[in-house]
């Protein structure tokens, strides 16, 4: 059995990571995980971090962008690594087959730590590897994961470390997680050097995945209104209530939206809700009535009418 000491502690010993990349994952998530480690090695001048990519069937992995990612073999090739990270994206319920879930459960005790990125936490939860742990997942799946796996304490954080388990909500949080790993093992100076290499800064894991827009050209009052809308997709509030919460009149808020975005606050809020509904229609198997309620529509029929006006087709045509 692998040693139980956390990998997130100061150490000069080389750390080997195995990446289990599932079909329909994003190349950005793979790069966000590996490139900070590659950059750290460059700054250190030695292979402090080592990695290998494995796949469910041992063959190259088709990614969402159409590129195939080379693999060193199947899951058994991950053995001997200190940590295993599962990267998954679309269609995880299909590509993470029952045999793969079974093999994950069997091989898990051989690693010091196991992590998941984007939909990877879904795969770990299905294998029972997150039971009793805190975890996160891509923000679109937070509610579904919490409902499907009540033994997992699901948080809306960018990344979460819970004992020998760690999870990140997507590509940018994965980079934050890797910078945190580098800082823990080799100090803040190296982590800052790596971040500077990518012209970025590390964000804390406890920060929410969804934050107000940071476009400097956007009026901060409009950004604050958008943040309220995004946090209330299932219970949209009247524009007058949004304006009042920001200390504005409805007319003033409407003027700001027209100037900054070229549309009214109501139209923008509706577009957010319909975009969320479209994601659920294409990426989940939830009944249309459930999607309607979760996106602030009174019924499936109401959603369908608004959906057709926005996208030109009924939601059923996308399934």
Number of C-alpha atoms within 10 A of each C-alpha: 9 14 12 14 11 14 18 17 14 14 13 9 10 12 17 18 24 23 25 26 29 27 24 20 24 23 20 17 22 22 15 20 24 20 15 25 25 18 19 24 17 13 14 12 9 10 16 20 18 16 19 17 24 27 24 22 13 16 15 20 23 18 21 15 11 11 12 15 17 14 20 14 18 15 22 14 17 26 15 14 20 23 25 30 24 24 29 29 23 19 15 19 15 9 16 20 13 13 10 16 16 14 15 21 15 11 15 19 15 19 21 20 25 24 24 30 31 27 29 28 29 29 25 24 21 20 19 17 20 27 16 12 18 18 30 32 30 25 19 15 18 18 13 15 22 17 12 12 16 12 15 20 15 21 19 22 23 28 31 25 17 14 16 18 23 22 32 32 32 28 22 18 28 27 28 26 28 22 28 21 19 25 19 16 20 19 15 14 11 19 26 16 16 27 19 12 14 11 8 12 16 18 17 16 21 12 13 15 19 13 13 14 14 10 9 8 7 15 15 14 16 22 19 17 20 21 15 18 23 18 12 16 21 17 13 19 15 12 20 16 13 21 20 12 13 15 12 15 16 17 12 12 23 21 16 19 24 13 14 15 13 12 14 17 26 15 10 16 22 19 15 16 23 23 16 18 24 18 12 22 19 15 15 16 10 13 11 19 16 13 23 24 17 18 23 19 24 13 14 16 13 12 24 20 14 17 20 12 11 14 12 10 13 16 21 10 8 10 10
